[in-house]
């Protein structure tokens, strides 16, 4: 997973998803929003990019207030 610093920029991924999968666990993250006021600075104007990042890190699912964006992002091939 990626952590956010106080300035709301993304930091380097951790091994949380990999470790959870090794332990037989699924990883679901929440709550994704499309509005810039809820997005990290790295994804202002590009909410789909945040979803794509998390899916590329191996999360198994997301909770989102915008399911259409989540579904579309989940179909991108990694």
C-alpha distance (Angstrom), angle and dihedral (degrees) to the residues before:
residue distance angle dihedral
X1 . . .
X2 3.76 . .
X3 3.76 122.2 .
X4 3.77 125.5 -146.7
X5 3.77 123.4 -132.7
X6 3.79 120.1 -141.5
X7 3.83 89.4 -92.0
X8 3.83 87.9 59.8
X9 3.78 96.2 -117.1
X10 3.78 120.4 137.5
X11 3.79 119.1 -106.0
X12 3.79 130.3 -159.2
X13 3.82 117.5 -58.9
X14 3.79 118.9 -100.3
X15 3.80 126.8 -143.2
X16 3.82 93.5 -107.2
X17 3.82 96.7 113.9
X18 3.81 93.5 44.2
X19 3.81 91.7 46.7
X20 3.81 92.4 47.7
X21 3.80 91.8 50.1
X22 3.83 90.7 48.7
X23 3.82 87.0 54.8
X24 3.82 90.6 51.0
X25 3.79 94.8 -106.9
X26 3.80 129.6 135.7
X27 3.80 119.6 -134.1
X28 3.81 121.2 -140.5
X29 3.80 119.9 173.9
X30 3.80 131.7 -160.9
X31 3.03 156.7 -118.3
X32 3.79 111.3 5.8
X33 3.81 118.9 -178.2
X34 3.81 132.6 -178.7
X35 3.79 99.3 -143.7
X36 3.81 116.3 103.8
X37 3.81 91.8 -130.0
X38 3.82 88.1 66.4
X39 3.82 97.8 39.9
X40 3.79 125.9 90.6
X41 3.78 111.7 -108.0
X42 3.81 89.0 -106.5
X43 3.82 90.6 65.6
X44 3.80 103.3 37.8
X45 3.81 105.2 142.7
X46 3.82 91.8 8.9
X47 3.81 109.8 74.3
X48 3.79 92.1 159.1
X49 3.80 88.6 62.2
X50 3.80 91.0 63.4
X51 3.80 91.7 51.9
X52 3.80 90.9 46.8
X53 3.79 91.1 50.8
X54 3.79 93.0 54.0
X55 3.80 93.2 44.9
X56 3.82 89.7 49.4
X57 3.82 88.1 53.9
X58 3.80 88.3 58.2
X59 3.79 105.4 -104.0
X60 3.78 111.9 162.5
X61 3.78 97.5 -142.4
X62 3.78 146.7 -14.7
X63 3.77 137.7 -140.1
X64 3.78 109.9 -135.6
X65 3.77 139.8 174.6
X66 3.82 84.9 -145.8
X67 3.82 107.0 51.9
X68 3.81 92.9 172.8
X69 3.82 90.4 61.9
X70 3.80 91.4 44.8
X71 3.80 93.8 50.4
X72 3.79 92.6 47.0
X73 3.82 92.2 49.2
X74 3.80 91.7 47.4
X75 3.81 91.1 59.9
X76 3.83 94.3 60.8
X77 3.81 110.5 111.6
X78 3.82 116.2 -118.8
